[in-house]
């Protein structure tokens, strides 16, 4: 089955893990609603946060290069590592699932849209705070 939308990772994430990630985002919004002066720093943190795709791309590339180096220098059987990793990465690109995905999601690694959802909440909080300050004047 080929994934047909941008939410292919979320489809393959357990409901419990998805709820945990959403709760964490909601907790951040609640905290920053009481600490609006800290919102700019949190937005900078979100700019630096690696999403699930970047984590998988980096891991896949690193393991593939390792397999190629070990295959060329130690034993040709190590080339199977590169083959397996790229097979799983192809599966992820087509279906949205690969072996490291559940582990990374349980560790709280978010999708781009989940990171952007928090960003939108914080920007709206920031705008609301600016409007409130204007009203007080």
Secondary structure, DSSP 4 states (H G I P E B T S, - for coil): ----STTHHHHTS-HHHHHHHHHHHHHHHHHHHH-GGGHHHHHHHHHHPPPHHHHHHHHHHHHHHHHHHHHHHT-GGGHHHHHHHHHHHHHHHHHS--HHHHHHHHTTPPPHHHHHHHHHHHHHHHHHHHHHHHHH-
